[in-house]
Amino acid sequence: MLNGKIVIITGASSGIGEATALALSKAGAKVAIGARRMDKLESVKEKIEKIGGEVFMQKLDVTKKSECDSFVDAVIKKWGTVDILVNNAGLMPLSFFKNLKVAEWDQMIDVNIKGVLYCTGAVIPHLNAKKSGHIVNISSVAGRIVFPAGSVYCATKHAVAAFSEGLRQEFSVRSNIRVTSIEPGVVATELNDTITDESLKGFVEATKKMVALQAEDIANAILFAVDSPPHMNVNEILIRPTTQER
């Protein structure tokens, strides 16, 4: 199990981040949770403490490199090290490109790509120095398959998948740092709430009718990857609802 392991989870105030924090805490890890919504983060902290887990929380906006650095520094100051990073923070404001939702493109690039780079950059010197660790990046089925209205979102998740493989090649053999890309299909989380394109109402409604994955399903996949034996590097896990075609 993960007894005593120090885990950092971004976007931990709800959904997959919250479920992962609870699952890894139950497995014995000490979890550091970061997100922008402090009220919801406090609620997650209380749930972890209620099951007897050790938890550290701090406001974290992954689009700000300084906050990523200070978060990691605070965790190391508290617990002495970091073992696992789960880059979970992400946005999915799908839209047709012709509608030119430039602010949403920028936001996705900042959170989905730069946020992953900043947080990984903050932990990698520590993992590299001790020649051990595990980085888990939440990509998506959209990191494999492109679909209409998803061109920019898919591009960000393709970037996460490519970045994960690049990390694996650079650090797994040389520094014993394992890397896993988790690629969920439709999950019942707040992700669809970020879609503002009115022409996608039908897509959103159809998604709500699907028997979607639960956040706990993804958390269990993450737990499987990080709790696997040291000689085993689970590089990719693609998880779709049984009824999801693409």
C-alpha positions as CSV (number, residue, x, y, z in Angstrom):
1,M,0.0,0.0,0.0
2,L,0.9,3.7,0.1
3,N,1.7,4.0,3.8
4,G,3.7,7.2,4.4
5,K,3.9,8.2,0.7
6,I,3.5,12.0,0.1
7,V,1.1,12.8,-2.7
8,I,0.3,16.1,-4.3
9,I,-3.1,16.4,-6.1
10,T,-4.1,19.4,-8.1
11,G,-7.7,20.4,-8.8
12,A,-8.6,18.5,-5.7
13,S,-11.7,20.4,-4.7
14,S,-14.2,18.2,-6.5
15,G,-14.6,15.3,-9.0
16,I,-11.6,13.2,-9.8
17,G,-9.3,15.2,-7.7
18,E,-11.4,14.8,-4.6
19,A,-12.1,11.1,-5.2
20,T,-8.3,10.5,-5.7
21,A,-7.4,12.3,-2.5
22,L,-9.8,10.1,-0.6
23,A,-8.8,6.9,-2.3
24,L,-5.0,7.5,-1.8
25,S,-5.6,8.6,1.8
26,K,-7.5,5.4,2.6
27,A,-4.5,3.6,1.1
28,G,-2.2,5.2,3.7
29,A,-0.8,8.2,1.8
30,K,-0.4,11.7,3.2
31,V,-2.2,13.9,0.7
32,A,-1.5,17.5,-0.2
33,I,-4.5,19.0,-1.9
34,G,-4.6,22.2,-3.9
35,A,-7.3,24.1,-5.8
36,R,-8.6,27.6,-6.3
37,R,-12.0,27.1,-4.4
38,M,-10.9,27.1,-0.8
39,D,-14.4,26.4,0.6
40,K,-14.7,23.2,-1.4
41,L,-11.1,22.3,-0.6
42,E,-11.8,22.7,3.1
43,S,-14.7,20.2,2.7
44,V,-12.4,17.7,1.1
45,K,-9.9,18.2,4.0
46,E,-12.6,17.5,6.5
47,K,-13.6,14.3,4.7
48,I,-10.0,13.0,4.8
49,E,-9.5,13.9,8.4
50,K,-12.8,12.1,9.2
51,I,-11.4,8.8,7.9
52,G,-8.2,9.4,9.9
53,G,-6.0,10.6,7.0
54,E,-3.2,13.2,7.1
55,V,-3.9,16.1,4.8
56,F,-2.3,19.5,3.9
57,M,-4.2,22.1,1.9
58,Q,-3.3,25.3,0.2
59,K,-4.8,27.5,-2.4
60,L,-3.4,26.7,-5.8
61,D,-3.9,28.3,-9.2
62,V,-1.9,26.0,-11.5
63,T,-1.7,28.8,-14.1
64,K,0.7,30.7,-11.8
65,K,4.1,29.2,-11.7
66,S,4.9,30.9,-8.4
67,E,1.9,29.2,-6.7
68,C,3.0,25.8,-8.0
69,D,6.5,26.3,-6.7
70,S,5.3,27.6,-3.3
71,F,2.8,24.7,-2.9
72,V,5.5,22.1,-3.5
73,D,7.9,24.0,-1.2
74,A,5.2,24.0,1.6
75,V,4.6,20.3,1.2
76,I,8.3,19.5,1.4
77,K,8.7,21.8,4.4
78,K,5.8,20.0,6.2
79,W,6.6,16.4,5.3
80,G,10.2,16.4,4.0
81,T,9.7,15.1,0.5
82,V,7.2,14.4,-2.2
83,D,6.7,10.9,-3.8
84,I,3.7,11.3,-6.2
85,L,2.2,14.1,-8.2
86,V,-1.3,13.8,-9.7
87,N,-1.8,16.6,-12.3
88,N,-5.5,16.6,-12.3
89,A,-6.6,20.2,-12.7
90,G,-8.3,20.7,-16.0
91,L,-11.0,22.5,-18.0
92,M,-13.2,21.5,-21.0
93,P,-15.0,24.4,-22.4
94,L,-15.7,22.8,-25.8
95,S,-16.7,25.0,-28.6
96,F,-16.7,25.1,-32.4
97,F,-13.6,26.9,-33.6
98,K,-15.6,29.2,-35.8
99,N,-17.1,30.8,-32.7
100,L,-13.7,32.2,-31.8
101,K,-13.9,31.8,-28.0
102,V,-10.3,33.0,-27.7
103,A,-10.5,33.5,-23.9
104,E,-11.6,29.9,-23.5
105,W,-8.7,28.7,-25.7
106,D,-6.3,30.7,-23.6
107,Q,-7.8,29.3,-20.4
108,M,-7.5,25.7,-21.6
109,I,-3.9,26.2,-22.6
110,D,-3.0,27.8,-19.3
111,V,-4.7,25.2,-17.1
112,N,-4.4,22.0,-19.2
113,I,-0.9,22.4,-20.5
114,K,1.0,25.1,-18.6
115,G,-0.5,24.0,-15.3
116,V,0.8,20.5,-15.9
117,L,4.2,21.8,-16.9
118,Y,4.5,24.2,-13.9
119,C,3.5,21.6,-11.3
120,T,5.7,18.9,-12.8
121,G,8.6,21.4,-13.0
122,A,8.1,22.2,-9.3
123,V,8.5,18.5,-8.2
124,I,10.9,17.1,-10.7
125,P,14.1,18.4,-9.0
126,H,13.1,16.7,-5.8
127,L,12.2,13.4,-7.5
128,N,15.3,13.5,-9.7
129,A,17.5,14.1,-6.7
130,K,16.2,11.1,-4.8
131,K,15.9,8.9,-7.9
132,S,12.3,7.8,-7.2
133,G,8.8,9.1,-7.7
134,H,5.7,8.9,-9.8
135,I,3.9,11.5,-12.0
136,V,0.3,10.9,-13.0
137,N,-1.1,13.2,-15.6
138,I,-4.9,13.2,-16.4
139,S,-5.2,13.3,-20.1
140,S,-8.4,12.1,-21.8
141,V,-9.9,9.9,-24.5
142,A,-9.6,13.3,-26.3
143,G,-5.9,12.9,-26.1
144,R,-6.3,10.1,-28.7
145,I,-9.5,11.0,-30.7
146,V,-10.3,14.4,-32.1
147,F,-14.0,15.4,-32.5
148,P,-15.9,18.4,-33.7
149,A,-16.0,21.3,-31.2
150,G,-13.1,19.7,-29.4
151,S,-10.2,20.8,-31.6
152,V,-8.5,23.0,-28.9
153,Y,-9.4,20.8,-26.0
154,C,-8.2,17.8,-27.8
155,A,-5.0,19.6,-28.7
156,T,-4.4,20.3,-25.0
157,K,-5.0,16.6,-24.1
158,H,-2.8,15.4,-26.9
159,A,-0.2,17.6,-25.5
160,V,-0.6,16.0,-22.1
161,A,-0.3,12.6,-23.6
162,A,2.9,13.6,-25.5
163,F,4.4,15.3,-22.5
164,S,3.8,12.1,-20.4
165,E,5.6,9.9,-22.9
166,G,8.5,12.4,-23.1
167,L,8.8,12.5,-19.3
168,R,8.8,8.7,-19.2
169,Q,11.6,8.4,-21.8
170,E,13.7,11.1,-20.0
171,F,13.2,10.1,-16.4
172,S,11.9,6.5,-16.0
173,V,15.1,4.7,-16.9
174,R,17.6,7.3,-15.7
175,S,15.9,8.4,-12.5
176,N,13.4,5.7,-11.6
177,I,10.5,8.1,-11.9
178,R,7.5,6.4,-13.2
179,V,5.0,8.2,-15.4
180,T,1.3,7.4,-16.0
181,S,-1.2,9.0,-18.4
182,I,-4.8,8.4,-17.3
183,E,-7.3,8.9,-20.2
184,P,-10.9,9.0,-19.1
185,G,-13.9,9.0,-21.3
186,V,-17.2,10.6,-20.0
187,V,-17.1,11.0,-16.3
188,A,-19.9,12.4,-14.1
189,T,-18.1,15.5,-12.9
190,E,-18.4,19.3,-13.2
191,L,-16.3,19.3,-16.4
192,N,-19.3,19.8,-18.7
193,D,-20.4,22.8,-16.7
194,T,-17.5,24.8,-18.3
195,I,-19.1,24.5,-21.8
196,T,-20.6,27.8,-22.8
197,D,-21.2,27.2,-26.6
198,E,-25.0,27.2,-26.9
199,S,-24.8,24.9,-30.0
200,L,-23.5,22.1,-27.8
201,K,-26.5,21.9,-25.6
202,G,-27.6,18.6,-27.3
203,F,-24.1,17.1,-26.7
204,V,-24.3,18.0,-23.0
205,E,-27.8,16.6,-22.6
206,A,-26.8,13.4,-24.4
207,T,-23.8,13.0,-22.1
208,K,-26.0,13.4,-19.0
209,K,-28.2,10.5,-20.2
210,M,-25.2,8.2,-20.6
211,V,-24.2,5.8,-17.8
212,A,-21.0,7.7,-17.2
213,L,-18.0,6.7,-15.3
214,Q,-17.8,7.9,-11.7
215,A,-14.9,10.0,-10.3
216,E,-14.1,7.0,-8.0
217,D,-13.5,4.8,-11.1
218,I,-10.7,7.1,-12.2
219,A,-9.4,7.3,-8.6
220,N,-9.2,3.5,-8.5
221,A,-7.3,3.5,-11.7
222,I,-4.8,6.0,-10.3
223,L,-4.5,3.9,-7.2
224,F,-3.7,0.8,-9.3
225,A,-1.0,2.7,-11.2
226,V,0.8,4.3,-8.2
227,D,0.4,1.1,-6.0
228,S,1.9,-1.2,-8.6
229,P,5.2,-2.9,-7.8
230,P,8.4,-0.9,-8.4
231,H,9.5,-2.8,-11.5
232,M,6.1,-2.1,-13.2
233,N,5.4,1.3,-14.9
234,V,1.8,1.6,-15.9
235,N,2.2,4.1,-18.8
236,E,-1.3,4.6,-20.0
237,I,-4.8,3.7,-18.8
238,L,-7.7,4.5,-21.2
239,I,-11.1,4.1,-19.5
240,R,-14.5,4.6,-21.2
241,P,-18.0,4.0,-20.1
242,T,-19.2,0.7,-21.6
243,T,-21.8,2.7,-23.6
244,Q,-19.4,5.3,-25.0
245,E,-18.7,4.6,-28.7
246,R,-15.8,7.0,-29.4
